[in-house]
Amino acid sequence: MHLQESGEMYLETIYILSQKHPNVRAVDVGEYMGYSKPSVSRAMGLLKKGGYVLADENGYLTLTDAGREIAAKIYERHTVLTSLLVRLGVDEQTAAMDACRMEHVISDASFQAICRHAQENSAL
């Protein structure tokens, strides 16, 4: 199952929340993202069906290995791109918003080239 940007955003959100809290529920995801309960419920159903998320009997969400891999990749892209844009002089809020859009469309090759360039020039 190929994930669209919205699916990646949900996985990234679960990943971020799970770093801060031991238990993450769909309501937490909705609050963090500013989405309605029906929207989050539908997305969680699709992510469960795709094998990216598990939910236990208490409604706690856990990323599968596949879900965690995608979420970590997107989160890394977000943090690296935000940091790089800030170092280039972009204000933090704009950098984070732009990085959020870029993280979903940049190729692995281009992202790795950016990382290499940034490391060689001590930008990260």
C-alpha positions as MATLAB code, in Angstrom:
seq = 'MHLQESGEMYLETIYILSQKHPNVRAVDVGEYMGYSKPSVSRAMGLLKKGGYVLADENGYLTLTDAGREIAAKIYERHTVLTSLLVRLGVDEQTAAMDACRMEHVISDASFQAICRHAQENSAL';
ca = [
       0.000    0.000    0.000;
       1.466    3.338   -1.059;
       0.948    6.080    1.499;
      -0.136    9.537    0.560;
       1.158   12.636    2.327;
      -1.695   12.575    4.841;
      -0.875    9.002    5.864;
       2.756    9.939    6.347;
       1.685   12.891    8.487;
      -0.415   10.644   10.721;
       2.466    8.205   11.149;
       4.869   11.046   11.915;
       2.446   12.426   14.498;
       2.096    9.058   16.235;
       5.891    8.775   16.196;
       6.363   12.242   17.736;
       3.679   11.683   20.383;
       5.068    8.253   21.293;
       8.454    9.879   21.971;
       6.779   12.109   24.568;
       4.120    9.796   26.036;
       4.022    6.055   26.660;
       0.474    5.724   25.333;
      -0.968    7.435   22.270;
      -4.654    7.372   21.362;
      -6.481    8.558   18.257;
      -7.853   11.504   20.244;
      -4.275   12.605   20.995;
      -3.437   12.446   17.301;
      -6.511   14.515   16.462;
      -5.693   17.152   19.054;
      -2.080   17.404   17.901;
      -3.017   17.712   14.247;
      -6.188   19.749   14.740;
      -8.350   17.141   12.979;
     -11.823   15.892   13.837;
     -12.417   12.535   15.467;
     -14.125   11.078   12.354;
     -11.186   12.121   10.140;
      -8.658   10.545   12.500;
     -10.782    7.422   12.891;
     -10.968    6.936    9.126;
      -7.227    7.486    8.741;
      -6.413    5.056   11.563;
      -8.609    2.446    9.901;
      -6.698    2.830    6.644;
      -3.328    2.754    8.420;
      -4.334   -0.385   10.351;
      -5.529   -2.042    7.157;
      -2.238   -1.118    5.482;
      -0.241   -2.696    8.302;
       1.280    0.534    9.625;
      -0.548    0.907   12.944;
      -1.900   -1.411   15.611;
      -4.513   -0.519   18.227;
      -4.991   -2.491   21.424;
      -8.232   -3.090   23.322;
      -7.779    0.239   25.167;
      -7.376    2.188   21.937;
      -3.650    2.767   22.348;
      -1.873    3.090   19.029;
       1.448    1.480   18.190;
       3.414    1.788   14.993;
       4.332   -1.477   13.309;
       7.900   -1.878   12.093;
       6.795   -0.657    8.659;
       4.949    2.310   10.183;
       7.867    3.217   12.428;
      10.311    3.074    9.512;
       8.237    5.512    7.449;
       7.531    7.786   10.421;
      11.201    7.975   11.426;
      12.189    8.746    7.835;
       9.651   11.565    7.534;
      10.554   12.957   10.960;
      14.270   12.941   10.100;
      13.569   14.782    6.870;
      11.449   17.313    8.731;
      14.051   18.045   11.382;
      17.004   18.157    8.965;
      15.229   20.352    6.420;
      13.898   22.697    9.120;
      17.362   23.052   10.636;
      18.964   23.689    7.275;
      16.395   26.322    6.305;
      16.822   28.103    9.647;
      20.603   28.118    9.166;
      20.009   29.664    5.747;
      18.165   32.529    7.432;
      14.532   31.431    7.182;
      12.506   32.123   10.326;
      11.724   28.986   12.315;
       7.966   28.950   11.723;
       8.319   29.343    7.959;
      11.168   26.819    7.874;
       9.039   24.227    9.707;
       6.066   24.801    7.390;
       8.217   24.559    4.261;
      10.056   21.495    5.560;
       6.693   19.841    6.229;
       5.785   20.187    2.562;
       9.239   19.255    1.263;
       9.633   16.137    3.421;
       6.961   14.279    1.464;
       8.162   14.939   -2.071;
      11.954   15.039   -1.942;
      13.650   11.929   -3.305;
      15.938    9.821   -1.155;
      18.846   10.724   -3.444;
      18.248   14.471   -3.138;
      17.771   14.278    0.615;
      21.003   12.313    1.057;
      22.840   14.843   -1.125;
      21.508   17.687    1.040;
      22.631   15.839    4.174;
      26.123   15.233    2.753;
      26.457   18.842    1.662;
      25.232   20.145    5.019;
      27.632   17.887    6.947;
      30.578   18.843    4.759;
      29.784   22.494    5.372;
      28.877   22.029    9.058;
      25.361   23.258    8.417;
      23.750   20.553   10.557;
];
